[in-house]
């Protein structure tokens, strides 16, 4: 409470005392009212000085949401689309999710040694071993009804055991796994550099916002072709196009393409793509993963949705 608030409360109390004097027209009654007003003033001042501040209240606790879809390499962290190398899958009625991506999002330290993964968060230490249904929590052994598996170099497991042991929440619905967890400090908001394309649609999700392009994506030969300039924008890259040549630059990376040619040049290293870029309505169109991977991004697929994220 600052000096301005203090003086305001004092003036209000004095004014109330004066009104009391006028109303009662009695010295004794006015004195009583005045004393009561002074007591109210000090009560208000004490409360204002000692009331909880935002910094010390639960307002500083934020809830975070992770969402995984069975069969999709796209997942969402607080509505920000991201990409994994492996998709969740179901087995014997259970949903297996890559634990390392959960650990990364929840700021859990994860250490691998041989076939054992150790997850540490605060004073909790959780140990899992590939092929074993026994896990350890702070040195005590427990039994799961399934064992962790390895897939494409990732640690896969129905996440309920890890999530509940670390005090988070988990829910399942229609092939989705939703994880809710709290942080005691407000996180720095991530820069959303992801871009989502939809097959045969001009609608895209760019940096968390929905936009409409002046050209629709289209499918051809099993690939979805997208306008590469929108991808370059999402990746903070610059793009030039003239006389059939395309140059995309991002930091120390330079990607060169030629319309109608399947070769792609990345910093002087030439490789071959499955298809060649083409021009439609003045836009350079190409399946996005060739350029995305050249710029260090990942591409995820979920039915008719393509997400590129760093």
N, C-alpha and C positions, 0 to 999 in steps of 0.2 A: 504493500500500500504506500503510495507516494504522498508528498506533502500537500498536493492539490486535493486528493481524496480526503485527507485528514481535515483540511480547512473546510471543505464542503460539508462534511458531516457535522463539524462544530457549528457552522453557520446555521445549518438546518435545525440543530438542537436548540440554539439560541432563539431562533425564530419561533420554534414550537413553544418555548418557555414564555416568550412575549405574548403569543396568542393565548396561552393558558392564563396569563395575568389579566388580559382583557376579558376573557370569558368569565373568569371567576370573580374579578374585581375584589379580590380579598387577598391581603398580603400573605396570610398564612397559606391559603389555597394555592396562590401563585408560586410561593416558595416551594411547596410540595411538588407541584407540576414541574417547576424548573429543575429541582433535584432529580426527579424521575427522568427528565430529558437528558440531563448530564450523564446519568447511569446508562441510558440507552446509547448515547454517543460512545462511551467507553466500551460498551458491549460490541457495538458495530465495529469499532476500531480494532478490538482484540480479534474478532472473527476474521476481518479482512487481512490482518497481519499473519494469521495462523492457518488460514484455509489452505488445502492442498493445491499445489501448482500443477500445471500440465506435465512438467518434467518428472514429478514424483508420482503421478497417477497412472492408472492403467491405460490412459490414452496413448502411451508410448509403446504399447504392445500391438503389433500388427499381425493379421492372419494372412497366410499365404496358401495358394492353391496350386496343386500339380494335377494334371489330367493326362492319362494315358489311354490310348485306344488299341484294342486287340487288332493285330494285323497291320498297324500303321507305324511308320517310323517318325511320324510327327507327334510331338507332345506339347503341352501348353503349361507354361509357368506364369501364373498371374495373368492369364490371357495373352501372353506373348508366345507366339509359335516358335518352336525349336525343333531340331532334327537329331535323331539318334541313328546309329549304324545298324541297330537291330530292333525288330518290332516285337512287342509283347505277344504272347501266344497262350492258348488254352491247352491244358493237358489233364485228363481225368477230372474235368470239371473245375480245375484251378487255373487262375490267370498268373502267368509268369511274366515278371517285369524286370528289366535290367537294373539291378540294385545300384550300380555305380552312378547312373544318371540321377537317381533319387538322392544319393549321398552328395553329389555335386550341388544340386539345387538347395538342399537343406543345410549346407555348410558342415557336412559330416566328414571327418577325416577317414579315408578308406585306404588300407594298406594290404597289398597282396604278397603272400609268401607261399610258394608251391601252390597247393590247392586251397589254401585257407585265406579268407578275407577277414580283416579286423576293422571294425567301424568304431570310431571314438567320437563321442559328443559330450563335452563336459566331464562329469564323473561316471559316465556310462561307457562300458567297453563291451562290444558285441562281436562274437566270433562265429564264423560259418565255414564249413568245409564242403567242397564239391563232393556230391555222392553220399554225404552223411546227413541223417535226419537229426543229429544231436548238435545243439548250439550252446554257446556259453554266454552268459550275461553276468558281468562283474565276477567271473570265476565260478559261478554256479551253473551246472549243466541242466539243460532242458531238452525235451524231445518234441520235434515237429512231426506232422503226419506226411510230410514230403521232404525230399532232399534237394538242395540247390543244384543247378545244372550250369554247364558252360556252353555258350553259343556264340560263335563268331568273336571269341575273346572277351565276352561279357558274362557277368555273374547273374544268372537268372533265378528268380525265386518268387513265389507268392509273397507279396510284401507285408502282409498283415503282421508277421512275426517281428520284423524289424521295426515297422512303424509304431506298433503299440508298445514295444519295449522302450522306444525313445520318446514316448509320451505324445505322439501325434495321432491324428484321426484318419480313418480310411473308410471308403464306401465303394460299392459296386453297383452298376446299372447299365444294362444294354451294351455289354462289352467294354464299358469304360471303368477305369480305376481312378478314383478321385482321392487325393491325399490332402488333408488340411493340417497345417502346422503353424505354430506361433513363433515370432521372434520378439525379443524384449527390446530391441532397438530398431528404429525405422531404417529399412534398407535404402541404399542409394538406388534410385530407380534406374533399371537397366535401359540402355538405349536399344530400342527395337529396330533392328536393321532387317527384319524378315520381310519377305514378300510372298504372298499367296496368289497363285494363278488357278483359275477354274477352267476345266476343259470346255471348249466351245462357248466361251463367255467373255465379254469385255470387262467384267467386274473383277477387281483385284483387291487384295488386302495389302496395303503398303504402309509399313511402320505403324501398325495398329489402327489404321484408318481405311475405310472403304472408299475406293475410287473407281471411276469408269474410264476405260481407255477409249481411244477413237478407233480401235480395231479389236476384234475378238480373237481369242486363241482358237486354234483348230487342230484337229487330229489328222495324222497322215502316216500310213505305214506303221501304226502302233505307237507313234510318238505324238506328244502334244507340243506344237510350235507356239512360242510366245514372242512378243516384241522385246528384243534384247535391251533396248534403251531403258525400259522400265526396270529391268533387272540391274543394269549398271547404276541407275539412280539409287536403288535400294542398297547397293553395295558401296555407296560413296565413291563410285568410279566415274571417270569421264569417258565419253565415247564419241568417236568421229567416224563419219561414213561418207566416202566419195569415190566415184569411178569404180564401184564394185569392191572396194577394199574397206574393211572395218578394223578400227584400232580402239581397244579398250584399255585404259590405264588406271591403275590403282596403286598408289605408293610406288614401290620398286617393281611392280608387276606390269608387264605389257602383253596384252593378248591380241593377236592378229588373225583375222579371218578374211576369206575371199568368197564372195557370192558364187554359189555353184560348185565350190571346191570343198572336199571333206577334210582338208588339212587344217590344223589349228596350231599356231605358233605361240608358245608361251616363253617369253624371255629367250628367244632363239632356239628353243627345243621344239621340234616339230613332231606332232603325233597325228593320228588319223581318227576322225570321228565316224560314227555309223552313217550319218546323214550330213548333207551340206546346207549351209544357210541359204535362205532365199528371201526375196523382196516381195512384199505385198502392201499395196496402198502406201508406198514410200517407207515402210517399216522393215527393218531387218528381222526376220523370223527364224528361230532355231529352238530345238528342245533345250531348255535352260541349263541342264546339269553340266553340259560341256564347259560353258563359260563360268558357271558357279563354282565348280571344282577348281578351275584354273585360278580363280580369285580366292581360294581357300575357304569357300563356303560348303555347306552340306545341303543335299537335296533329299526331301522326304516326300512320300506319296501316300495318299489315303483316298482310295476310289478315284474320283474325278478332281481331286485337289493336289496341287503340287506346292510345297513350301520350300523356300530357299532361305537358310539362316546361317549366320556365322556363330 
